[in-house]
Amino acid sequence: MTDTFLPTPSHTVGPFYGYALPFPEGEQIAPKGHPDTIVLHGHVRDGEGDPVPDALLEWWQAAPDGSLPRASGSLRRDPVTGGFLGRNGTGFTGFGRVATDADGHYALRTLPPGNTGLPYLSVCVFARGLLHHLFTRAYLADGADPLLDALPKERRPTLIARPDAHRTYRFDIRLQGERETVFLEFP
């Protein structure tokens, strides 16, 4: 008699982000005290509009001059204890990792990206209930862009960060439902 085995079903991602992946000053992409620092903040919400308190967001971006940073420094270790030191405080790595708080809120401090065309940051979303992480973009301006131009007009605002006061932008991420953020699919 031969046994037939069914494939193991996929498991959801998380919720282990709060202790396994964040690192000291992961939200501080811009060197401390840099005069051009901007803050990108918002909430991650589920399909019902409730906050997702344990999501993790990874951010990648171009440097202000448009180059892709090759600097290390995000996960420096203390040579004596082996513990995490955090960033070196001077280098721009173009990478950040931010966990949401109990209200689903996050805040990222960075420099304006110098992308050709519209400036944007790439975002990867990890959250409980997801079988796979999600990719999207946070544009710091509205205008002509191949990705935005390919979207239905009513969906474009989900990728545009709204300017607030004092070099601050608001970018909310909705995982599903009404006003769901546009997520990208890579082959």
N, CA and C of each residue as an Amber inpcrd file, in Angstrom:
protein
   561
   0.8350000  -1.1660000   0.0000000   0.0000000   0.0000000   0.0000000
   0.8880000   1.2400000   0.0000000   0.5800000   2.1850000  -0.8630000
   1.3650000   3.4260000  -0.9280000   0.5730000   4.5530000  -0.2820000
   1.2690000   5.3250000   0.4720000   0.6450000   6.4920000   1.1020000
   0.7750000   7.6900000   0.1730000  -0.2660000   8.4820000   0.1260000
  -0.2250000   9.7180000  -0.6320000  -0.0640000  10.8580000   0.3570000
   0.9530000  11.6540000   0.1410000   1.2120000  12.7690000   1.0290000
   0.8010000  14.0690000   0.3650000   0.0860000  14.8650000   1.0860000
  -0.3070000  16.1740000   0.5820000   0.7740000  17.1840000   0.9210000
   0.9210000  18.2130000   0.0860000   1.9350000  19.2230000   0.4000000
   1.5830000  19.9630000   1.6870000   2.6100000  20.3840000   2.3900000
   2.4060000  21.1690000   3.6030000   1.8770000  22.5390000   3.2020000
   0.8070000  23.0130000   3.8320000   0.2820000  24.3220000   3.4560000
   1.2350000  25.4410000   3.8720000   1.1010000  26.5990000   3.2020000
   1.9120000  27.7620000   3.5580000   1.5350000  28.2340000   4.9430000
   2.4740000  28.8400000   5.5920000   2.2300000  29.4310000   6.9030000
   2.3020000  30.9330000   6.7690000   1.6310000  31.6270000   7.6400000
   1.6780000  33.0800000   7.5770000   3.0110000  33.5790000   8.1080000
   3.3450000  34.7940000   7.7170000   4.5650000  35.4470000   8.1500000
   4.3310000  36.0410000   9.5300000   5.2410000  35.8350000  10.4610000
   5.1620000  36.4890000  11.7770000   4.2080000  35.7840000  12.7090000
   3.8420000  36.3720000  13.8220000   4.2680000  37.6870000  14.3300000
   5.4700000  37.5880000  15.2690000   6.6510000  37.6580000  14.7210000
   7.8550000  37.5740000  15.5420000   8.7710000  38.7570000  15.3390000
   8.2840000  39.7880000  14.6870000   9.1390000  40.9000000  14.2990000
   9.6230000  41.7380000  15.4720000   8.8130000  41.8540000  16.5050000
   9.1480000  42.7360000  17.6010000  10.4550000  42.4190000  18.2880000
  10.8780000  41.1820000  18.2490000  12.1310000  40.8480000  18.9210000
  13.1810000  40.2550000  17.9820000  12.8080000  39.8190000  16.8160000
  13.7660000  39.1130000  15.9680000  14.4390000  39.9910000  14.9210000
  13.7810000  41.0030000  14.4210000  14.3320000  41.7240000  13.2800000
  14.6610000  43.1990000  13.4790000  13.9490000  43.9500000  14.3120000
  14.3410000  45.3580000  14.4560000  15.7520000  45.4820000  15.0320000
  16.4160000  46.5790000  14.7020000  17.7320000  46.8340000  15.2520000
  17.7950000  48.2830000  15.7220000  18.7160000  48.6070000  16.6100000
  18.7790000  49.9660000  17.1340000  18.8740000  51.0040000  16.0180000
  18.0510000  52.0200000  16.1170000  18.0100000  53.1390000  15.1710000
  17.7190000  52.7060000  13.7410000  16.9700000  51.6320000  13.5690000
  16.6020000  51.1830000  12.2350000  15.7600000  52.1900000  11.4820000
  15.0890000  53.0770000  12.2200000  14.2530000  54.1060000  11.6020000
  15.0490000  55.3500000  11.2210000  16.3270000  55.3930000  11.5480000
  17.1590000  56.5860000  11.3690000  18.0780000  56.4010000  10.1710000
  17.5350000  56.5430000   8.9460000  18.3680000  56.3970000   7.7490000
  19.2670000  57.6150000   7.5710000  18.7310000  58.8080000   7.8160000
  19.5190000  60.0350000   7.6780000  20.5300000  60.1280000   8.8160000
  21.7280000  60.6070000   8.5300000  22.6740000  60.8410000   9.6200000
  22.0720000  61.8220000  10.6320000  22.3120000  61.5860000  11.8980000
  21.7380000  62.4280000  12.9530000  22.0900000  63.8950000  12.7370000
  21.0830000  64.7490000  12.8600000  21.2930000  66.1840000  12.7600000
  21.4220000  66.7110000  11.3490000  21.2710000  65.8620000  10.3380000
  21.4050000  66.3260000   8.9520000  20.3070000  67.3420000   8.6590000
  20.6480000  68.5080000   8.0950000  19.6440000  69.5620000   7.8950000
  18.5630000  69.2330000   6.8680000  18.7880000  68.2650000   5.9950000
  17.8030000  67.9200000   4.9630000  16.9050000  66.7500000   5.3510000
  16.9700000  66.3130000   6.6050000  16.1860000  65.1640000   7.0560000
  14.6930000  65.4170000   6.8660000  14.0180000  64.4000000   6.3560000
  12.5570000  64.4030000   6.2850000  12.0510000  63.2500000   7.1430000
  10.7980000  63.3360000   7.5490000  10.1670000  62.2660000   8.3150000
   9.0100000  61.7280000   7.4890000   8.9970000  60.4380000   7.2950000
   7.8890000  59.7460000   6.6390000   7.2200000  58.9190000   7.7270000
   5.9350000  59.1300000   7.9270000   5.2360000  58.4010000   8.9910000
   3.8340000  58.0410000   8.5340000   3.2140000  57.1380000   9.2670000
   1.8490000  56.7360000   8.9420000   1.4430000  55.5360000   9.7700000
   0.3560000  54.9200000   9.3440000  -0.1800000  53.7440000  10.0290000
  -0.2820000  52.5870000   9.0510000  -0.1260000  51.3840000   9.5620000
  -0.4160000  50.1710000   8.7990000  -1.7430000  49.6590000   9.3430000
  -2.7080000  49.4470000   8.4290000  -4.0460000  49.0170000   8.8290000
  -4.4480000  47.7630000   8.0580000  -5.2930000  46.9600000   8.6960000
  -5.7980000  45.7460000   8.0450000  -7.0340000  46.0740000   7.2170000
  -7.6980000  45.0500000   6.7160000  -8.8590000  45.2310000   5.8560000
 -10.0480000  45.8790000   6.5340000 -10.1260000  45.7760000   7.8440000
 -11.2200000  46.3960000   8.6050000 -10.8850000  47.8210000   9.0170000
  -9.6540000  48.2670000   8.7350000  -9.2210000  49.5960000   9.1490000
  -8.5870000  49.6220000  10.5270000  -8.4170000  48.4360000  11.1330000
  -7.7990000  48.3590000  12.4540000  -6.2790000  48.4200000  12.3240000
  -5.6050000  48.9970000  13.3310000  -4.1440000  49.0680000  13.2650000
  -3.4990000  47.6920000  13.3420000  -2.3740000  47.5470000  12.6490000
  -1.5770000  46.3170000  12.7140000  -0.4030000  46.6380000  13.6430000
  -0.4510000  46.1430000  14.8940000   0.5220000  46.5660000  15.8990000
   1.8880000  45.8990000  15.8200000   2.0440000  44.9160000  14.9640000
   3.3300000  44.2240000  14.9260000   3.8290000  44.0070000  13.5000000
   3.5510000  44.9880000  12.6360000   4.0810000  44.9250000  11.2730000
   5.5380000  45.3960000  11.2960000   6.2680000  44.9970000  10.2850000
   7.6380000  45.4430000  10.1180000   7.7700000  45.9670000   8.6950000
   8.3330000  47.1550000   8.5560000   8.5080000  47.7840000   7.2450000
   9.9880000  47.9330000   6.9510000  10.4060000  47.4470000   5.7970000
  11.7740000  47.6680000   5.3340000  11.7300000  48.6940000   4.2130000
  12.6720000  49.6190000   4.2430000  12.7190000  50.7340000   3.2960000
  14.0600000  50.7240000   2.5750000  14.0280000  50.9390000   1.2640000
  15.2270000  51.1070000   0.4520000  15.0310000  52.3520000  -0.3910000
  16.0970000  53.0700000  -0.6220000  15.9690000  54.2820000  -1.4240000
  17.3070000  54.6900000  -2.0100000  17.2110000  55.5670000  -3.0110000
  18.4040000  56.1700000  -3.5880000  18.9010000  57.2750000  -2.6650000
  20.1740000  57.5830000  -2.7650000  20.7470000  58.7020000  -2.0260000
  20.2420000  60.0130000  -2.6380000  20.4260000  61.1230000  -1.9510000
  19.9750000  62.4030000  -2.5060000  20.5650000  62.7340000  -3.8770000
  21.7560000  62.2360000  -4.1830000  22.3540000  62.5050000  -5.5030000
  21.8820000  61.5110000  -6.5660000  20.9870000  60.5930000  -6.2010000
  20.4460000  59.6160000  -7.1500000  21.2100000  58.3060000  -7.1990000
  22.3520000  58.2320000  -6.5410000  23.1300000  56.9950000  -6.5480000
  22.5050000  55.9770000  -5.5980000  22.8640000  54.7290000  -5.8040000
  22.4140000  53.6740000  -4.8960000  23.4980000  53.4630000  -3.8530000
  23.1890000  53.7120000  -2.5900000  24.2090000  53.6180000  -1.5390000
  24.7900000  52.2140000  -1.4280000  26.0760000  52.1720000  -1.1790000
  26.7760000  50.9040000  -0.9780000  27.4180000  50.8770000   0.4110000
  27.0400000  51.8400000   1.2480000  27.6490000  51.9550000   2.5760000
  27.1030000  50.8990000   3.5110000  27.9680000  50.3210000   4.2950000
  27.5110000  49.4280000   5.3420000  27.2830000  50.2700000   6.5880000
  26.8800000  49.6780000   7.6420000  26.7290000  50.4380000   8.8720000
  25.3990000  50.2560000   9.5490000  24.4380000  49.6190000   8.9240000
  23.1290000  49.4710000   9.5430000  23.1480000  48.5180000  10.7230000
  23.9440000  47.4860000  10.6710000  23.9510000  46.4740000  11.7250000
  25.3350000  46.2930000  12.3380000  25.9390000  47.3850000  12.7430000
  27.2540000  47.2880000  13.3820000  27.1370000  46.5540000  14.7080000
  28.1740000  45.8340000  15.0580000  28.2160000  45.0980000  16.3260000
  29.3360000  45.6410000  17.2070000  29.1030000  45.5590000  18.4950000
  30.1150000  45.9200000  19.4680000  31.1760000  44.8310000  19.4510000
  32.4520000  45.1680000  19.1890000  33.4780000  44.1250000  19.0980000
  33.7520000  43.4180000  20.4250000  33.3860000  44.0360000  21.5280000
  33.6430000  43.4290000  22.8320000  32.5060000  42.5030000  23.2480000
  31.2700000  42.9980000  23.1710000  30.1350000  42.2100000  23.6540000
  29.4240000  41.4440000  22.5520000  29.6110000  41.8610000  21.2980000
  28.8890000  41.2360000  20.1950000  27.4790000  41.7670000  20.0370000
  27.0700000  42.6810000  20.9390000  25.7370000  43.2750000  20.8590000
  25.6330000  44.2650000  19.7170000  24.4190000  44.6630000  19.4090000
  24.2000000  45.6080000  18.3250000  24.4970000  47.0270000  18.7720000
  25.2380000  47.7490000  17.9620000  25.5280000  49.1490000  18.2360000
  24.5660000  50.0750000  17.4940000  23.9430000  49.5800000  16.4710000
  23.1050000  50.4510000  15.6390000  23.9480000  51.1000000  14.5510000
  23.4410000  52.1660000  14.0090000  24.1180000  52.8460000  12.8950000
  25.3450000  53.6030000  13.3790000  26.2010000  53.9460000  12.4290000
  27.4060000  54.6820000  12.8120000  27.1390000  56.1730000  12.9960000
  25.9560000  56.6610000  12.6120000  25.5790000  58.0500000  12.8530000
  26.0420000  59.0280000  11.8030000  26.8680000  58.5880000  10.8560000
  27.3560000  59.5160000   9.8340000  27.0710000  59.0450000   8.4200000
  27.0410000  57.7400000   8.1970000  26.8580000  57.2140000   6.8460000
  25.3970000  57.1180000   6.4530000  25.1330000  57.2610000   5.1630000
  23.7860000  57.0880000   4.6220000  23.7560000  55.7520000   3.9040000
  22.9540000  54.8010000   4.4200000  22.9210000  53.4590000   3.8490000
  21.7720000  53.2470000   2.8710000  20.7700000  54.1110000   2.9110000
  19.6130000  53.9380000   2.0430000  18.6940000  52.8120000   2.4770000
  18.9280000  52.2460000   3.6650000  18.1290000  51.1300000   4.1600000
  17.6690000  51.4180000   5.5780000  16.4080000  51.0810000   5.8430000
  15.8820000  51.2090000   7.1940000  14.8870000  50.1070000   7.4770000
  14.6960000  49.8360000   8.7540000  13.7270000  48.8130000   9.1660000
  12.9970000  49.3580000  10.3850000  11.6640000  49.4270000  10.2800000
  10.8580000  50.0510000  11.3290000   9.6990000  49.1400000  11.6980000
   9.5140000  48.9090000  12.9790000   8.3540000  48.1650000  13.4730000
   7.2450000  49.1550000  13.7980000   6.0030000  48.7230000  13.6390000
   4.8820000  49.5670000  14.0510000   4.6780000  49.4290000  15.5510000
   4.0710000  50.4650000  16.1370000   3.7910000  50.4210000  17.5760000
   2.3990000  49.8350000  17.8100000   1.9070000  49.9030000  19.0260000
   0.6130000  49.3140000  19.3830000  -0.5450000  49.9290000  18.6010000
  -0.3630000  51.1450000  18.1020000  -1.3980000  51.8120000  17.3050000
  -1.1950000  51.6190000  15.8090000  -0.2300000  50.7710000  15.4330000
   0.0480000  50.5430000  14.0160000   0.8410000  51.6670000  13.3780000
   1.4040000  52.5840000  14.1750000   2.1260000  53.7470000  13.6650000
   3.6200000  53.4550000  13.5070000   4.2270000  54.1010000  12.5180000
   5.6630000  54.0340000  12.3110000   6.1590000  55.4400000  11.9690000
   7.4460000  55.6690000  12.1160000   8.0800000  56.9150000  11.6850000
   9.4960000  56.5960000  11.2240000   9.8660000  57.1560000  10.0890000
  11.1640000  56.9230000   9.4610000  11.8170000  58.2800000   9.2150000
  13.0770000  58.4240000   9.5810000  13.8260000  59.6570000   9.3390000
  14.8590000  59.3760000   8.2600000  14.7630000  60.1330000   7.1680000
  15.6260000  59.8600000   6.0290000  15.9400000  61.1440000   5.2840000
  16.6480000  61.0240000   4.1770000  16.9300000  62.1520000   3.2920000
  16.0920000  61.9790000   2.0360000  15.7260000  63.0720000   1.3800000
  14.9320000  62.9390000   0.1510000  15.7030000  62.1400000  -0.8990000
  15.0590000  61.1280000  -1.4820000  15.7460000  60.3310000  -2.5090000
  15.9030000  61.1340000  -3.7950000  17.0190000  60.9150000  -4.4720000
  17.2880000  61.6320000  -5.7180000  17.0490000  60.7710000  -6.9360000
  15.9510000  60.0240000  -6.9400000  15.6370000  59.1640000  -8.0840000
  15.4860000  60.0140000  -9.3430000  15.7690000  59.4120000 -10.4780000
  15.4250000  60.0860000 -11.7210000  13.9130000  59.9970000 -11.8450000
  13.2890000  61.0730000 -12.2040000  11.8210000  61.1040000 -12.2250000
  11.3020000  61.4920000 -10.8540000  10.1640000  60.9380000 -10.4820000
   9.5700000  61.2530000  -9.1840000  10.3250000  60.5670000  -8.0550000
  10.5740000  61.2840000  -6.9500000  11.2730000  60.6530000  -5.8230000
  10.3690000  59.6700000  -5.0900000  10.8950000  58.4940000  -4.7890000
  10.1250000  57.4890000  -4.0520000  11.0510000  56.6520000  -3.1910000
  10.4330000  55.9820000  -2.2180000  11.1100000  54.9850000  -1.3980000
  10.4310000  53.6570000  -1.6610000  11.1950000  52.5960000  -1.7580000
  10.6380000  51.2510000  -1.8970000  10.3470000  50.7070000  -0.5110000
   9.2200000  49.9930000  -0.3810000   8.7840000  49.4910000   0.9190000
   8.4690000  48.0050000   0.8070000   8.9020000  47.2420000   1.8050000
   8.5340000  45.8360000   1.9180000   7.7980000  45.6810000   3.2440000
   6.5960000  45.1100000   3.1990000   5.7320000  44.9920000   4.3730000
   5.6840000  43.5360000   4.8320000   6.0010000  43.3320000   6.1000000
   5.8660000  42.0270000   6.7420000   4.8070000  42.2000000   7.8310000
   3.8470000  41.2930000   7.8950000   2.8110000  41.3990000   8.9310000
   2.1470000  40.0410000   9.1210000   1.5790000  39.8560000  10.3030000
   0.8600000  38.6070000  10.5750000  -0.2860000  38.4770000   9.5870000
  -0.5860000  37.2540000   9.2400000  -1.6750000  37.0020000   8.3040000
  -1.2560000  37.0120000   6.8480000  -0.0470000  37.4740000   6.5550000
   0.4260000  37.4790000   5.1720000   1.1690000  36.1830000   4.8830000
   0.8790000  35.5740000   3.7560000   1.6140000  34.3820000   3.3550000
   2.9660000  34.7580000   2.7690000   3.0440000  35.9380000   2.1750000
   4.2750000  36.4590000   1.5950000   4.3450000  37.9430000   1.9010000
   5.5360000  38.4700000   2.0080000   5.6770000  39.9080000   2.2250000
   5.1880000  40.6620000   0.9860000   4.8810000  41.9300000   1.1790000
   4.3210000  42.7650000   0.1230000   5.2840000  43.8930000  -0.2270000
   5.3190000  44.2630000  -1.4950000   6.1670000  45.3580000  -1.9520000
   5.2970000  46.5090000  -2.4490000   5.7120000  47.7260000  -2.1430000
   5.0320000  48.9020000  -2.6600000   6.0330000  50.0430000  -2.7360000
   5.5560000  51.2170000  -3.0890000   6.3870000  52.4200000  -3.1430000
   5.6720000  53.5470000  -2.4240000   6.4600000  54.4610000  -1.8640000
   5.9410000  55.6920000  -1.2720000   6.5400000  56.8490000  -2.0660000
   5.7340000  57.4580000  -2.9340000   6.1850000  58.6010000  -3.7270000
   6.0560000  59.8760000  -2.8910000   7.0570000  60.7490000  -2.9740000
   7.0230000  61.9940000  -2.2270000   6.4140000  63.1330000  -3.0310000
   5.9620000  62.8390000  -4.2360000   5.3020000  63.8400000  -5.0780000
   4.3940000  63.1090000  -6.0580000   3.4480000  63.8310000  -6.6240000
   2.5730000  63.2740000  -7.6550000   3.0390000  63.8350000  -8.9910000
   2.8780000  63.0700000 -10.0250000   3.2800000  63.5280000 -11.3510000
   3.4090000  62.3510000 -12.2910000   4.0860000  62.6060000 -13.4150000
   4.2570000  61.5770000 -14.4280000   5.3110000  60.5650000 -13.9700000
   4.9380000  59.3060000 -14.0080000   5.8300000  58.2070000 -13.6460000
   5.2630000  56.9580000 -14.3150000   6.1040000  56.1120000 -14.9160000
   5.5800000  54.9240000 -15.6110000   4.6910000  54.0430000 -14.7340000
   5.0760000  53.8180000 -13.4710000   4.2610000  52.9760000 -12.6010000
   2.9330000  53.6620000 -12.2800000   2.9870000  54.9110000 -11.8660000
   1.7520000  55.6240000 -11.5270000   0.8440000  55.7810000 -12.7470000
   1.4460000  56.0450000 -13.9120000   0.6540000  56.2180000 -15.1330000
  -0.0680000  54.9360000 -15.5370000   0.4490000  53.7740000 -15.1390000
  -0.1620000  52.4930000 -15.4930000  -1.3390000  52.1380000 -14.5830000
  -1.5270000  52.8860000 -13.5020000  -2.5930000  52.5890000 -12.5390000
  -3.8770000  53.3230000 -12.8790000  -5.0250000  52.7540000 -12.5110000
  -6.2620000  53.5230000 -12.6180000  -6.1450000  54.7850000 -11.7430000
  -6.6900000  55.8740000 -12.2040000  -6.5480000  57.1640000 -11.5170000
  -6.9590000  57.1060000 -10.0480000  -8.0020000  56.3350000  -9.7310000
  -8.4840000  56.2730000  -8.3430000  -7.5420000  55.4850000  -7.4270000
  -6.6160000  54.7030000  -7.9770000  -5.6840000  53.9090000  -7.1690000
  -4.3610000  54.6310000  -6.8920000  -4.0350000  55.6320000  -7.7040000
  -2.7630000  56.3480000  -7.5670000  -2.5290000  56.9370000  -6.1790000
  -3.5400000  57.5500000  -5.5520000  -3.2860000  58.1810000  -4.2410000
  -2.7710000  57.2290000  -3.1640000  -2.9650000  55.9180000  -3.3350000
  -2.4870000  54.9810000  -2.3100000  -0.9630000  54.8820000  -2.2950000
  -0.3010000  55.4200000  -3.3150000   1.1570000  55.3870000  -3.3860000
   1.7950000  56.7590000  -3.1500000   0.9900000  57.7750000  -2.9230000
   1.5010000  59.1380000  -2.7670000   1.5090000  59.5260000  -1.2920000
   2.6810000  59.8760000  -0.7770000   2.7980000  60.3880000   0.5930000
   2.3280000  61.8430000   0.5920000   1.4680000  62.1660000   1.5480000
   0.9380000  63.5340000   1.6360000   1.8760000  64.3990000   2.4750000
   2.2590000  65.5700000   1.9450000   3.1260000  66.4460000   2.7350000
   2.3930000  67.0100000   3.9500000   3.0770000  67.0140000   5.0810000
   2.6120000  67.6430000   6.3130000   3.5600000  68.8090000   6.6010000
   3.4410000  69.3880000   7.7560000   4.3000000  70.5070000   8.1490000
   5.7100000  70.0290000   8.4900000   6.6570000  70.9430000   8.3990000
   8.0260000  70.7370000   8.8870000   8.7280000  69.5280000   8.2800000
   8.7420000  69.4300000   6.9400000   9.4770000  68.3770000   6.2300000
   8.9980000  66.9770000   6.6240000   7.6980000  66.8470000   6.8200000
   7.0870000  65.5840000   7.2110000   6.1020000  65.1450000   6.1400000
   6.0530000  63.8230000   5.8880000   5.1270000  63.2420000   4.9230000
   4.3420000  62.1300000   5.6020000   3.0690000  62.0170000   5.2110000
   2.1910000  60.9760000   5.7600000   1.9540000  59.9170000   4.6920000
   2.2620000  58.6560000   5.0240000   2.0480000  57.5490000   4.0990000
   1.4520000  56.3840000   4.8720000   0.1600000  56.1640000   4.6950000
  -0.5330000  55.0530000   5.3420000  -0.5440000  53.8470000   4.4110000
  -0.4770000  52.6750000   4.9980000  -0.4990000  51.4270000   4.2350000
  -1.7270000  50.6450000   4.6680000  -2.5740000  50.3400000   3.7050000
  -3.7890000  49.5590000   3.9540000  -3.5910000  48.2080000   3.2940000
  -3.6210000  47.1270000   4.0840000  -3.2820000  45.8030000   3.5730000
  -4.3450000  45.1910000   2.6640000  -5.5910000  45.5650000   2.8510000
  -6.6550000  45.0710000   1.9720000  -7.8970000  45.9100000   2.1950000
  -8.9380000  45.6190000   1.4310000 -10.2080000  46.3150000   1.6000000
 -10.2490000  47.6550000   0.8880000 -11.1790000  48.4780000   1.3370000
 -11.3580000  49.8000000   0.7390000 -10.0760000  50.6230000   0.8950000
  -9.6590000  51.2710000  -0.1630000  -8.4300000  52.0810000  -0.2040000
  -7.1640000  51.2360000   0.0170000  -7.2220000  49.9670000  -0.3810000
  -6.0410000  49.1070000  -0.2690000  -4.8680000  49.7290000  -1.0160000
  -3.7110000  49.7020000  -0.4060000  -2.4960000  50.1900000  -1.0430000
  -2.2010000  49.3350000  -2.2630000  -1.6860000  49.9600000  -3.3140000
  -1.2630000  49.2060000  -4.4880000   0.0240000  48.4750000  -4.1160000
   0.0160000  47.1580000  -4.3090000   1.1960000  46.3490000  -4.0510000
   1.7440000  45.8440000  -5.3750000   3.0520000  45.7010000  -5.4500000
   3.7310000  45.3370000  -6.6940000   4.0200000  43.8490000  -6.7140000
   3.9820000  43.2860000  -7.8960000   4.2850000  41.8790000  -8.0670000
   5.5370000  41.7630000  -8.9210000   6.4950000  41.0190000  -8.4390000
   7.7330000  40.8200000  -9.1930000   7.7730000  39.3820000  -9.7120000
   8.1890000  39.2120000 -10.9780000   8.2350000  37.8580000 -11.5360000
   9.2680000  36.9910000 -10.8660000
